[in-house]
Amino acid sequence: MAIHEVTYYQAKCDGCGRIEDDYGEYTAFGTPGCVVDMMWDSDWSVTDDKMFCEDCRPPVDEEDDYDVHGDVDE
Ligand SMILES: [Zn+2]
């Protein structure tokens, strides 16, 4: 049958394990990098190797404390 199985990616919280499946008009992305880019614009906390949902994100005085944007490779 001419149907090809593909893998998609979703953000998963390193704290509670919650998986985000609501990205506006999408439910998943074709590359991990796209997920990371999307989560940067969300309420989640994203670091080099971790993601935390808005319930688990570490408390910080200033948002810039964990802003490590710029080193995300796919
Ligand atoms: Zn969480």
N, CA, C, O and the ligand as a Tripos MOL2 file, in Angstrom:
@<TRIPOS>MOLECULE
protein
  297   295    75     0     0
PROTEIN
NO_CHARGES

@<TRIPOS>ATOM
      1 N           0.8430   -1.1930    0.0000 N.3       1 MET1
      2 CA          0.0000    0.0000    0.0000 C.3       1 MET1
      3 C           0.8810    1.2470    0.0000 C.2       1 MET1
      4 O           1.9120    1.2780    0.6730 O.2       1 MET1
      5 N           0.4960    2.2380   -0.7240 N.am      2 ALA2
      6 CA          1.3280    3.4300   -0.8530 C.3       2 ALA2
      7 C           1.1240    4.3870    0.3100 C.2       2 ALA2
      8 O           0.8190    5.5660    0.1340 O.2       2 ALA2
      9 N           1.3020    3.8410    1.4930 N.am      3 ILE3
     10 CA          1.2170    4.6860    2.6870 C.3       3 ILE3
     11 C           2.5140    4.5420    3.4450 C.2       3 ILE3
     12 O           2.9620    3.4340    3.7420 O.2       3 ILE3
     13 N           3.1100    5.6750    3.7540 N.am      4 HIS4
     14 CA          4.4270    5.6840    4.3740 C.3       4 HIS4
     15 C           4.3220    6.1980    5.8050 C.2       4 HIS4
     16 O           3.7380    7.2530    6.0530 O.2       4 HIS4
     17 N           4.8870    5.4490    6.7370 N.am      5 GLU5
     18 CA          4.8350    5.8620    8.1410 C.3       5 GLU5
     19 C           5.9390    6.8730    8.4380 C.2       5 GLU5
     20 O           7.0820    6.6870    8.0230 O.2       5 GLU5
     21 N           5.6000    7.9390    9.1540 N.am      6 VAL6
     22 CA          6.5890    8.9610    9.4860 C.3       6 VAL6
     23 C           6.5850    9.2120   10.9890 C.2       6 VAL6
     24 O           5.6310    8.8810   11.6930 O.2       6 VAL6
     25 N           7.6680    9.8010   11.4520 N.am      7 THR7
     26 CA          7.8030   10.1310   12.8690 C.3       7 THR7
     27 C           7.6620   11.6300   13.0630 C.2       7 THR7
     28 O           8.2620   12.4210   12.3360 O.2       7 THR7
     29 N           6.8740   12.0080   14.0380 N.am      8 TYR8
     30 CA          6.7430   13.4240   14.3710 C.3       8 TYR8
     31 C           7.1670   13.6550   15.8140 C.2       8 TYR8
     32 O           7.2810   12.7070   16.5920 O.2       8 TYR8
     33 N           7.3960   14.8870   16.1640 N.am      9 TYR9
     34 CA          7.9350   15.2170   17.4710 C.3       9 TYR9
     35 C           7.0340   16.1880   18.2300 C.2       9 TYR9
     36 O           6.4140   17.0850   17.6590 O.2       9 TYR9
     37 N           6.9920   15.9640   19.5680 N.am     10 GLN10
     38 CA          6.2300   16.8540   20.4410 C.3      10 GLN10
     39 C           7.0890   17.1660   21.6590 C.2      10 GLN10
     40 O           7.9710   16.3860   22.0170 O.2      10 GLN10
     41 N           6.8370   18.2860   22.2840 N.am     11 ALA11
     42 CA          7.5660   18.6590   23.4870 C.3      11 ALA11
     43 C           7.0640   17.8420   24.6800 C.2      11 ALA11
     44 O           5.8610   17.6420   24.8500 O.2      11 ALA11
     45 N           8.0120   17.3730   25.5040 N.am     12 LYS12
     46 CA          7.6600   16.6380   26.7180 C.3      12 LYS12
     47 C           8.3440   17.3000   27.9030 C.2      12 LYS12
     48 O           9.5470   17.5600   27.8710 O.2      12 LYS12
     49 N           7.5840   17.5660   28.9310 N.am     13 CYS13
     50 CA          8.1190   18.2300   30.1150 C.3      13 CYS13
     51 C           9.0510   17.2970   30.8700 C.2      13 CYS13
     52 O           8.6960   16.1520   31.1510 O.2      13 CYS13
     53 N          10.2640   17.7930   31.2050 N.am     14 ASP14
     54 CA         11.2180   16.9940   31.9650 C.3      14 ASP14
     55 C          10.8330   16.9190   33.4360 C.2      14 ASP14
     56 O          11.4340   16.1630   34.1990 O.2      14 ASP14
     57 N           9.8450   17.6880   33.8310 N.am     15 GLY15
     58 CA          9.3950   17.6310   35.2180 C.3      15 GLY15
     59 C           8.2780   16.6220   35.4090 C.2      15 GLY15
     60 O           8.4660   15.6070   36.0790 O.2      15 GLY15
     61 N           7.1310   16.8890   34.8330 N.am     16 CYS16
     62 CA          5.9540   16.0550   35.0650 C.3      16 CYS16
     63 C           5.6750   15.0750   33.9370 C.2      16 CYS16
     64 O           4.8010   14.2160   34.0580 O.2      16 CYS16
     65 N           6.4110   15.1990   32.8430 N.am     17 GLY17
     66 CA          6.2120   14.2630   31.7420 C.3      17 GLY17
     67 C           5.0690   14.6300   30.8300 C.2      17 GLY17
     68 O           4.7430   13.8860   29.9050 O.2      17 GLY17
     69 N           4.4650   15.7570   31.0780 N.am     18 ARG18
     70 CA          3.3620   16.1970   30.2260 C.3      18 ARG18
     71 C           3.8280   16.4000   28.7860 C.2      18 ARG18
     72 O           4.9000   16.9540   28.5410 O.2      18 ARG18
     73 N           3.0350   15.9580   27.8680 N.am     19 ILE19
     74 CA          3.3570   16.1180   26.4550 C.3      19 ILE19
     75 C           2.4390   17.1770   25.8550 C.2      19 ILE19
     76 O           1.2130   17.1040   25.9450 O.2      19 ILE19
     77 N           3.0860   18.1630   25.2410 N.am     20 GLU20
     78 CA          2.3190   19.2370   24.6080 C.3      20 GLU20
     79 C           1.8890   18.8050   23.2170 C.2      20 GLU20
     80 O           2.7250   18.4690   22.3780 O.2      20 GLU20
     81 N           0.5930   18.8130   22.9740 N.am     21 ASP21
     82 CA          0.1170   18.4430   21.6390 C.3      21 ASP21
     83 C          -0.7450   19.5410   21.0250 C.2      21 ASP21
     84 O          -1.4670   19.3030   20.0570 O.2      21 ASP21
     85 N          -0.6660   20.7170   21.5800 N.am     22 ASP22
     86 CA         -1.4210   21.8360   21.0350 C.3      22 ASP22
     87 C          -0.4600   22.9420   20.6190 C.2      22 ASP22
     88 O           0.0360   23.6950   21.4560 O.2      22 ASP22
     89 N          -0.2050   23.0300   19.3250 N.am     23 TYR23
     90 CA          0.6840   24.0630   18.7990 C.3      23 TYR23
     91 C          -0.0860   24.9630   17.8420 C.2      23 TYR23
     92 O           0.4040   25.3110   16.7680 O.2      23 TYR23
     93 N          -1.2560   25.3210   18.2310 N.am     24 GLY24
     94 CA         -2.0730   26.1180   17.3380 C.3      24 GLY24
     95 C          -2.6590   25.2470   16.2440 C.2      24 GLY24
     96 O          -3.5130   24.3980   16.4990 O.2      24 GLY24
     97 N          -2.1920   25.4670   15.0220 N.am     25 GLU25
     98 CA         -2.7480   24.6990   13.9110 C.3      25 GLU25
     99 C          -2.0760   23.3420   13.7350 C.2      25 GLU25
    100 O          -2.4760   22.5680   12.8660 O.2      25 GLU25
    101 N          -1.0480   23.0360   14.5550 N.am     26 TYR26
    102 CA         -0.3740   21.7480   14.4530 C.3      26 TYR26
    103 C          -0.5280   20.9600   15.7580 C.2      26 TYR26
    104 O          -0.8480   21.5260   16.8030 O.2      26 TYR26
    105 N          -0.2950   19.6510   15.6780 N.am     27 THR27
    106 CA         -0.2680   18.8240   16.8820 C.3      27 THR27
    107 C           1.1030   18.2120   17.0970 C.2      27 THR27
    108 O           1.3630   17.6330   18.1520 O.2      27 THR27
    109 N           1.9860   18.3300   16.1130 N.am     28 ALA28
    110 CA          3.3430   17.8010   16.2130 C.3      28 ALA28
    111 C           4.1670   18.3960   15.0810 C.2      28 ALA28
    112 O           3.6330   19.0320   14.1720 O.2      28 ALA28
    113 N           5.5110   18.1720   15.1530 N.am     29 PHE29
    114 CA          6.3910   18.7230   14.1280 C.3      29 PHE29
    115 C           7.3050   17.6530   13.5620 C.2      29 PHE29
    116 O           7.5490   16.6290   14.2010 O.2      29 PHE29
    117 N           7.8050   17.8940   12.3690 N.am     30 GLY30
    118 CA          8.6320   16.9200   11.6810 C.3      30 GLY30
    119 C          10.0530   16.8420   12.1890 C.2      30 GLY30
    120 O          10.7350   15.8490   11.9360 O.2      30 GLY30
    121 N          10.5270   17.8590   12.8980 N.am     31 THR31
    122 CA         11.8760   17.8310   13.4400 C.3      31 THR31
    123 C          11.8610   18.3220   14.8770 C.2      31 THR31
    124 O          11.0310   19.1550   15.2420 O.2      31 THR31
    125 N          12.7880   17.8030   15.7110 N.am     32 PRO32
    126 CA         12.8760   18.2930   17.0860 C.3      32 PRO32
    127 C          13.1420   19.7900   17.1490 C.2      32 PRO32
    128 O          12.6540   20.4740   18.0480 O.2      32 PRO32
    129 N          13.9180   20.3010   16.1920 N.am     33 GLY33
    130 CA         14.2450   21.7210   16.1910 C.3      33 GLY33
    131 C          13.0110   22.5950   16.0610 C.2      33 GLY33
    132 O          12.9320   23.6650   16.6640 O.2      33 GLY33
    133 N          12.0510   22.1390   15.2760 N.am     34 CYS34
    134 CA         10.8110   22.8970   15.1170 C.3      34 CYS34
    135 C          10.0360   22.9470   16.4340 C.2      34 CYS34
    136 O           9.4160   23.9560   16.7680 O.2      34 CYS34
    137 N          10.0840   21.8380   17.1740 N.am     35 VAL35
    138 CA          9.4030   21.8060   18.4710 C.3      35 VAL35
    139 C          10.0480   22.8110   19.4150 C.2      35 VAL35
    140 O           9.3610   23.5690   20.0990 O.2      35 VAL35
    141 N          11.3810   22.8060   19.4420 N.am     36 VAL36
    142 CA         12.0970   23.7270   20.3280 C.3      36 VAL36
    143 C          11.7750   25.1700   19.9670 C.2      36 VAL36
    144 O          11.5040   25.9940   20.8410 O.2      36 VAL36
    145 N          11.8070   25.4700   18.6630 N.am     37 ASP37
    146 CA         11.4910   26.8250   18.2180 C.3      37 ASP37
    147 C          10.0980   27.2280   18.6890 C.2      37 ASP37
    148 O           9.8800   28.3560   19.1300 O.2      37 ASP37
    149 N           9.1640   26.2910   18.5870 N.am     38 MET38
    150 CA          7.7890   26.5730   18.9710 C.3      38 MET38
    151 C           7.6930   26.8190   20.4770 C.2      38 MET38
    152 O           6.9700   27.7110   20.9190 O.2      38 MET38
    153 N           8.4220   26.0290   21.2580 N.am     39 MET39
    154 CA          8.3140   26.1480   22.7090 C.3      39 MET39
    155 C           8.9690   27.4220   23.2200 C.2      39 MET39
    156 O           8.6350   27.9070   24.3000 O.2      39 MET39
    157 N           9.8930   27.9580   22.4500 N.am     40 TRP40
    158 CA         10.4860   29.2380   22.8240 C.3      40 TRP40
    159 C           9.4280   30.3270   22.8880 C.2      40 TRP40
    160 O           9.5130   31.2550   23.6920 O.2      40 TRP40
    161 N           8.4440   30.1950   22.0350 N.am     41 ASP41
    162 CA          7.3970   31.2050   21.9640 C.3      41 ASP41
    163 C           6.2180   30.8740   22.8650 C.2      41 ASP41
    164 O           5.1920   31.5510   22.8190 O.2      41 ASP41
    165 N           6.3580   29.8420   23.6790 N.am     42 SER42
    166 CA          5.2690   29.4280   24.5590 C.3      42 SER42
    167 C           5.5930   29.8150   26.0020 C.2      42 SER42
    168 O           6.5480   30.5460   26.2640 O.2      42 SER42
    169 N           4.7830   29.3140   26.9240 N.am     43 ASP43
    170 CA          5.0270   29.5650   28.3430 C.3      43 ASP43
    171 C           5.9980   28.5590   28.9370 C.2      43 ASP43
    172 O           6.2940   28.6260   30.1300 O.2      43 ASP43
    173 N           6.4900   27.6460   28.1510 N.am     44 TRP44
    174 CA          7.4120   26.6490   28.6560 C.3      44 TRP44
    175 C           8.8040   27.2470   28.8300 C.2      44 TRP44
    176 O           9.1480   28.2540   28.2120 O.2      44 TRP44
    177 N           9.5990   26.6000   29.6890 N.am     45 SER45
    178 CA         10.9900   26.9700   29.8820 C.3      45 SER45
    179 C          11.8540   26.0110   29.0740 C.2      45 SER45
    180 O          11.7330   24.7930   29.2120 O.2      45 SER45
    181 N          12.7190   26.5560   28.2350 N.am     46 VAL46
    182 CA         13.5510   25.7210   27.3720 C.3      46 VAL46
    183 C          15.0120   26.0330   27.6340 C.2      46 VAL46
    184 O          15.4170   27.1950   27.5870 O.2      46 VAL46
    185 N          15.8150   24.9970   27.9140 N.am     47 THR47
    186 CA         17.2570   25.1730   28.0610 C.3      47 THR47
    187 C          17.9440   24.3160   27.0070 C.2      47 THR47
    188 O          17.2860   23.8110   26.0980 O.2      47 THR47
    189 N          19.2670   24.1450   27.1170 N.am     48 ASP48
    190 CA         19.9900   23.3800   26.1070 C.3      48 ASP48
    191 C          19.4720   21.9520   25.9740 C.2      48 ASP48
    192 O          19.3830   21.4290   24.8630 O.2      48 ASP48
    193 N          19.1330   21.3240   27.0820 N.am     49 ASP49
    194 CA         18.7310   19.9160   27.0040 C.3      49 ASP49
    195 C          17.4820   19.5900   27.8080 C.2      49 ASP49
    196 O          17.1680   18.4150   28.0000 O.2      49 ASP49
    197 N          16.7670   20.5950   28.2790 N.am     50 LYS50
    198 CA         15.5720   20.3430   29.0740 C.3      50 LYS50
    199 C          14.4260   21.2390   28.6260 C.2      50 LYS50
    200 O          14.6210   22.3270   28.0840 O.2      50 LYS50
    201 N          13.2320   20.7360   28.8770 N.am     51 MET51
    202 CA         12.0340   21.5440   28.6790 C.3      51 MET51
    203 C          11.1320   21.3550   29.8830 C.2      51 MET51
    204 O          10.9560   20.2380   30.3680 O.2      51 MET51
    205 N          10.5680   22.4390   30.3580 N.am     52 PHE52
    206 CA          9.6360   22.3620   31.4700 C.3      52 PHE52
    207 C           8.3640   23.1210   31.1260 C.2      52 PHE52
    208 O           8.4030   24.2230   30.5780 O.2      52 PHE52
    209 N           7.2280   22.5020   31.4630 N.am     53 CYS53
    210 CA          5.9650   23.1650   31.1920 C.3      53 CYS53
    211 C           5.7700   24.3340   32.1550 C.2      53 CYS53
    212 O           6.5640   24.5340   33.0740 O.2      53 CYS53
    213 N           4.7150   25.0930   31.9370 N.am     54 GLU54
    214 CA          4.5250   26.2860   32.7570 C.3      54 GLU54
    215 C           4.3100   25.9590   34.2310 C.2      54 GLU54
    216 O           4.5050   26.8190   35.0900 O.2      54 GLU54
    217 N           3.9030   24.7090   34.5360 N.am     55 ASP55
    218 CA          3.7150   24.3080   35.9230 C.3      55 ASP55
    219 C           5.0240   23.9020   36.5890 C.2      55 ASP55
    220 O           5.1420   23.9690   37.8130 O.2      55 ASP55
    221 N           6.0000   23.4850   35.8020 N.am     56 CYS56
    222 CA          7.2490   22.9350   36.3440 C.3      56 CYS56
    223 C           8.4400   23.8770   36.1580 C.2      56 CYS56
    224 O           9.4930   23.6580   36.7560 O.2      56 CYS56
    225 N           8.2940   24.8980   35.3570 N.am     57 ARG57
    226 CA          9.4300   25.7680   35.0740 C.3      57 ARG57
    227 C          10.0020   26.3280   36.3720 C.2      57 ARG57
    228 O           9.2500   26.7470   37.2520 O.2      57 ARG57
    229 N          11.3170   26.3370   36.4930 N.am     58 PRO58
    230 CA         11.9350   26.8000   37.7300 C.3      58 PRO58
    231 C          11.6220   28.2620   37.9940 C.2      58 PRO58
    232 O          11.6110   29.0790   37.0730 O.2      58 PRO58
    233 N          11.3690   28.5910   39.2550 N.am     59 PRO59
    234 CA         11.0990   29.9910   39.5830 C.3      59 PRO59
    235 C          12.3430   30.8480   39.3780 C.2      59 PRO59
    236 O          13.4350   30.4900   39.8220 O.2      59 PRO59
    237 N          12.1750   31.9510   38.7220 N.am     60 VAL60
    238 CA         13.2980   32.8530   38.4690 C.3      60 VAL60
    239 C          12.8520   34.2860   38.7240 C.2      60 VAL60
    240 O          11.6750   34.6250   38.5970 O.2      60 VAL60
    241 N          13.8120   35.1080   39.0840 N.am     61 ASP61
    242 CA         13.4930   36.5100   39.3220 C.3      61 ASP61
    243 C          13.2680   37.2460   38.0130 C.2      61 ASP61
    244 O          12.3650   38.0710   37.8740 O.2      61 ASP61
    245 N          14.1270   36.9140   37.0600 N.am     62 GLU62
    246 CA         14.0060   37.5400   35.7550 C.3      62 GLU62
    247 C          14.0140   36.4760   34.6790 C.2      62 GLU62
    248 O          14.7560   35.4970   34.7520 O.2      62 GLU62
    249 N          13.1980   36.6810   33.7080 N.am     63 GLU63
    250 CA         13.0500   35.6760   32.6660 C.3      63 GLU63
    251 C          14.3600   35.4170   31.9400 C.2      63 GLU63
    252 O          14.5740   34.3150   31.4330 O.2      63 GLU63
    253 N          15.2320   36.4000   31.8790 N.am     64 ASP64
    254 CA         16.4810   36.2510   31.1460 C.3      64 ASP64
    255 C          17.4360   35.2590   31.8040 C.2      64 ASP64
    256 O          18.4180   34.8440   31.1880 O.2      64 ASP64
    257 N          17.1540   34.8740   33.0580 N.am     65 ASP65
    258 CA         18.0630   33.9750   33.7630 C.3      65 ASP65
    259 C          18.2640   32.6470   33.0420 C.2      65 ASP65
    260 O          19.3410   32.0560   33.1180 O.2      65 ASP65
    261 N          17.2550   32.1840   32.3570 N.am     66 TYR66
    262 CA         17.4110   30.9130   31.6590 C.3      66 TYR66
    263 C          17.1750   31.0630   30.1680 C.2      66 TYR66
    264 O          16.7800   30.1170   29.4870 O.2      66 TYR66
    265 N          17.4180   32.2380   29.6850 N.am     67 ASP67
    266 CA         17.2720   32.4700   28.2480 C.3      67 ASP67
    267 C          18.5840   32.1200   27.5600 C.2      67 ASP67
    268 O          19.5040   32.9360   27.5100 O.2      67 ASP67
    269 N          18.6640   30.9090   27.0340 N.am     68 VAL68
    270 CA         19.8880   30.4520   26.3870 C.3      68 VAL68
    271 C          19.6400   30.2810   24.8930 C.2      68 VAL68
    272 O          20.2180   29.4110   24.2410 O.2      68 VAL68
    273 N          18.7930   31.1080   24.3870 N.am     69 HIS69
    274 CA         18.4160   31.0040   22.9720 C.3      69 HIS69
    275 C          19.6290   31.1480   22.0670 C.2      69 HIS69
    276 O          20.5450   31.9170   22.3570 O.2      69 HIS69
    277 N          19.6270   30.4090   20.9760 N.am     70 GLY70
    278 CA         20.6440   30.6290   19.9760 C.3      70 GLY70
    279 C          21.5240   29.4340   19.6530 C.2      70 GLY70
    280 O          22.2670   29.4830   18.6720 O.2      70 GLY70
    281 N          21.4710   28.3610   20.4360 N.am     71 ASP71
    282 CA         22.3360   27.2090   20.1850 C.3      71 ASP71
    283 C          21.5490   25.9460   19.9030 C.2      71 ASP71
    284 O          21.9440   24.8560   20.3160 O.2      71 ASP71
    285 N          20.4520   26.0870   19.2090 N.am     72 VAL72
    286 CA         19.6080   24.9280   18.9540 C.3      72 VAL72
    287 C          19.8850   24.3850   17.5460 C.2      72 VAL72
    288 O          19.6050   25.0360   16.5390 O.2      72 VAL72
    289 N          20.4360   23.1880   17.5140 N.am     73 ASP73
    290 CA         20.6440   22.5180   16.2260 C.3      73 ASP73
    291 C          19.6250   21.4040   16.0630 C.2      73 ASP73
    292 O          19.1370   20.8430   17.0440 O.2      73 ASP73
    293 N          19.3200   21.1010   14.8510 N.am     74 GLU74
    294 CA         18.3590   20.0310   14.6180 C.3      74 GLU74
    295 C          19.0790   18.7000   14.4920 C.2      74 GLU74
    296 O          18.4380   17.6680   14.2920 O.2      74 GLU74
    297 ZN          5.6490   19.8120   33.7990 Zn       75 ZN75
@<TRIPOS>BOND
     1     1     2 1
     2     2     3 1
     3     3     4 2
     4     3     5 am
     5     5     6 1
     6     6     7 1
     7     7     8 2
     8     7     9 am
     9     9    10 1
    10    10    11 1
    11    11    12 2
    12    11    13 am
    13    13    14 1
    14    14    15 1
    15    15    16 2
    16    15    17 am
    17    17    18 1
    18    18    19 1
    19    19    20 2
    20    19    21 am
    21    21    22 1
    22    22    23 1
    23    23    24 2
    24    23    25 am
    25    25    26 1
    26    26    27 1
    27    27    28 2
    28    27    29 am
    29    29    30 1
    30    30    31 1
    31    31    32 2
    32    31    33 am
    33    33    34 1
    34    34    35 1
    35    35    36 2
    36    35    37 am
    37    37    38 1
    38    38    39 1
    39    39    40 2
    40    39    41 am
    41    41    42 1
    42    42    43 1
    43    43    44 2
    44    43    45 am
    45    45    46 1
    46    46    47 1
    47    47    48 2
    48    47    49 am
    49    49    50 1
    50    50    51 1
    51    51    52 2
    52    51    53 am
    53    53    54 1
    54    54    55 1
    55    55    56 2
    56    55    57 am
    57    57    58 1
    58    58    59 1
    59    59    60 2
    60    59    61 am
    61    61    62 1
    62    62    63 1
    63    63    64 2
    64    63    65 am
    65    65    66 1
    66    66    67 1
    67    67    68 2
    68    67    69 am
    69    69    70 1
    70    70    71 1
    71    71    72 2
    72    71    73 am
    73    73    74 1
    74    74    75 1
    75    75    76 2
    76    75    77 am
    77    77    78 1
    78    78    79 1
    79    79    80 2
    80    79    81 am
    81    81    82 1
    82    82    83 1
    83    83    84 2
    84    83    85 am
    85    85    86 1
    86    86    87 1
    87    87    88 2
    88    87    89 am
    89    89    90 1
    90    90    91 1
    91    91    92 2
    92    91    93 am
    93    93    94 1
    94    94    95 1
    95    95    96 2
    96    95    97 am
    97    97    98 1
    98    98    99 1
    99    99   100 2
   100    99   101 am
   101   101   102 1
   102   102   103 1
   103   103   104 2
   104   103   105 am
   105   105   106 1
   106   106   107 1
   107   107   108 2
   108   107   109 am
   109   109   110 1
   110   110   111 1
   111   111   112 2
   112   111   113 am
   113   113   114 1
   114   114   115 1
   115   115   116 2
   116   115   117 am
   117   117   118 1
   118   118   119 1
   119   119   120 2
   120   119   121 am
   121   121   122 1
   122   122   123 1
   123   123   124 2
   124   123   125 am
   125   125   126 1
   126   126   127 1
   127   127   128 2
   128   127   129 am
   129   129   130 1
   130   130   131 1
   131   131   132 2
   132   131   133 am
   133   133   134 1
   134   134   135 1
   135   135   136 2
   136   135   137 am
   137   137   138 1
   138   138   139 1
   139   139   140 2
   140   139   141 am
   141   141   142 1
   142   142   143 1
   143   143   144 2
   144   143   145 am
   145   145   146 1
   146   146   147 1
   147   147   148 2
   148   147   149 am
   149   149   150 1
   150   150   151 1
   151   151   152 2
   152   151   153 am
   153   153   154 1
   154   154   155 1
   155   155   156 2
   156   155   157 am
   157   157   158 1
   158   158   159 1
   159   159   160 2
   160   159   161 am
   161   161   162 1
   162   162   163 1
   163   163   164 2
   164   163   165 am
   165   165   166 1
   166   166   167 1
   167   167   168 2
   168   167   169 am
   169   169   170 1
   170   170   171 1
   171   171   172 2
   172   171   173 am
   173   173   174 1
   174   174   175 1
   175   175   176 2
   176   175   177 am
   177   177   178 1
   178   178   179 1
   179   179   180 2
   180   179   181 am
   181   181   182 1
   182   182   183 1
   183   183   184 2
   184   183   185 am
   185   185   186 1
   186   186   187 1
   187   187   188 2
   188   187   189 am
   189   189   190 1
   190   190   191 1
   191   191   192 2
   192   191   193 am
   193   193   194 1
   194   194   195 1
   195   195   196 2
   196   195   197 am
   197   197   198 1
   198   198   199 1
   199   199   200 2
   200   199   201 am
   201   201   202 1
   202   202   203 1
   203   203   204 2
   204   203   205 am
   205   205   206 1
   206   206   207 1
   207   207   208 2
   208   207   209 am
   209   209   210 1
   210   210   211 1
   211   211   212 2
   212   211   213 am
   213   213   214 1
   214   214   215 1
   215   215   216 2
   216   215   217 am
   217   217   218 1
   218   218   219 1
   219   219   220 2
   220   219   221 am
   221   221   222 1
   222   222   223 1
   223   223   224 2
   224   223   225 am
   225   225   226 1
   226   226   227 1
   227   227   228 2
   228   227   229 am
   229   229   230 1
   230   230   231 1
   231   231   232 2
   232   231   233 am
   233   233   234 1
   234   234   235 1
   235   235   236 2
   236   235   237 am
   237   237   238 1
   238   238   239 1
   239   239   240 2
   240   239   241 am
   241   241   242 1
   242   242   243 1
   243   243   244 2
   244   243   245 am
   245   245   246 1
   246   246   247 1
   247   247   248 2
   248   247   249 am
   249   249   250 1
   250   250   251 1
   251   251   252 2
   252   251   253 am
   253   253   254 1
   254   254   255 1
   255   255   256 2
   256   255   257 am
   257   257   258 1
   258   258   259 1
   259   259   260 2
   260   259   261 am
   261   261   262 1
   262   262   263 1
   263   263   264 2
   264   263   265 am
   265   265   266 1
   266   266   267 1
   267   267   268 2
   268   267   269 am
   269   269   270 1
   270   270   271 1
   271   271   272 2
   272   271   273 am
   273   273   274 1
   274   274   275 1
   275   275   276 2
   276   275   277 am
   277   277   278 1
   278   278   279 1
   279   279   280 2
   280   279   281 am
   281   281   282 1
   282   282   283 1
   283   283   284 2
   284   283   285 am
   285   285   286 1
   286   286   287 1
   287   287   288 2
   288   287   289 am
   289   289   290 1
   290   290   291 1
   291   291   292 2
   292   291   293 am
   293   293   294 1
   294   294   295 1
   295   295   296 2
@<TRIPOS>SUBSTRUCTURE
     1 MET1         2 RESIDUE 1 A MET
     2 ALA2         6 RESIDUE 1 A ALA
     3 ILE3        10 RESIDUE 1 A ILE
     4 HIS4        14 RESIDUE 1 A HIS
     5 GLU5        18 RESIDUE 1 A GLU
     6 VAL6        22 RESIDUE 1 A VAL
     7 THR7        26 RESIDUE 1 A THR
     8 TYR8        30 RESIDUE 1 A TYR
     9 TYR9        34 RESIDUE 1 A TYR
    10 GLN10       38 RESIDUE 1 A GLN
    11 ALA11       42 RESIDUE 1 A ALA
    12 LYS12       46 RESIDUE 1 A LYS
    13 CYS13       50 RESIDUE 1 A CYS
    14 ASP14       54 RESIDUE 1 A ASP
    15 GLY15       58 RESIDUE 1 A GLY
    16 CYS16       62 RESIDUE 1 A CYS
    17 GLY17       66 RESIDUE 1 A GLY
    18 ARG18       70 RESIDUE 1 A ARG
    19 ILE19       74 RESIDUE 1 A ILE
    20 GLU20       78 RESIDUE 1 A GLU
    21 ASP21       82 RESIDUE 1 A ASP
    22 ASP22       86 RESIDUE 1 A ASP
    23 TYR23       90 RESIDUE 1 A TYR
    24 GLY24       94 RESIDUE 1 A GLY
    25 GLU25       98 RESIDUE 1 A GLU
    26 TYR26      102 RESIDUE 1 A TYR
    27 THR27      106 RESIDUE 1 A THR
    28 ALA28      110 RESIDUE 1 A ALA
    29 PHE29      114 RESIDUE 1 A PHE
    30 GLY30      118 RESIDUE 1 A GLY
    31 THR31      122 RESIDUE 1 A THR
    32 PRO32      126 RESIDUE 1 A PRO
    33 GLY33      130 RESIDUE 1 A GLY
    34 CYS34      134 RESIDUE 1 A CYS
    35 VAL35      138 RESIDUE 1 A VAL
    36 VAL36      142 RESIDUE 1 A VAL
    37 ASP37      146 RESIDUE 1 A ASP
    38 MET38      150 RESIDUE 1 A MET
    39 MET39      154 RESIDUE 1 A MET
    40 TRP40      158 RESIDUE 1 A TRP
    41 ASP41      162 RESIDUE 1 A ASP
    42 SER42      166 RESIDUE 1 A SER
    43 ASP43      170 RESIDUE 1 A ASP
    44 TRP44      174 RESIDUE 1 A TRP
    45 SER45      178 RESIDUE 1 A SER
    46 VAL46      182 RESIDUE 1 A VAL
    47 THR47      186 RESIDUE 1 A THR
    48 ASP48      190 RESIDUE 1 A ASP
    49 ASP49      194 RESIDUE 1 A ASP
    50 LYS50      198 RESIDUE 1 A LYS
    51 MET51      202 RESIDUE 1 A MET
    52 PHE52      206 RESIDUE 1 A PHE
    53 CYS53      210 RESIDUE 1 A CYS
    54 GLU54      214 RESIDUE 1 A GLU
    55 ASP55      218 RESIDUE 1 A ASP
    56 CYS56      222 RESIDUE 1 A CYS
    57 ARG57      226 RESIDUE 1 A ARG
    58 PRO58      230 RESIDUE 1 A PRO
    59 PRO59      234 RESIDUE 1 A PRO
    60 VAL60      238 RESIDUE 1 A VAL
    61 ASP61      242 RESIDUE 1 A ASP
    62 GLU62      246 RESIDUE 1 A GLU
    63 GLU63      250 RESIDUE 1 A GLU
    64 ASP64      254 RESIDUE 1 A ASP
    65 ASP65      258 RESIDUE 1 A ASP
    66 TYR66      262 RESIDUE 1 A TYR
    67 ASP67      266 RESIDUE 1 A ASP
    68 VAL68      270 RESIDUE 1 A VAL
    69 HIS69      274 RESIDUE 1 A HIS
    70 GLY70      278 RESIDUE 1 A GLY
    71 ASP71      282 RESIDUE 1 A ASP
    72 VAL72      286 RESIDUE 1 A VAL
    73 ASP73      290 RESIDUE 1 A ASP
    74 GLU74      294 RESIDUE 1 A GLU
    75 ZN75       297 GROUP 0 **** ****
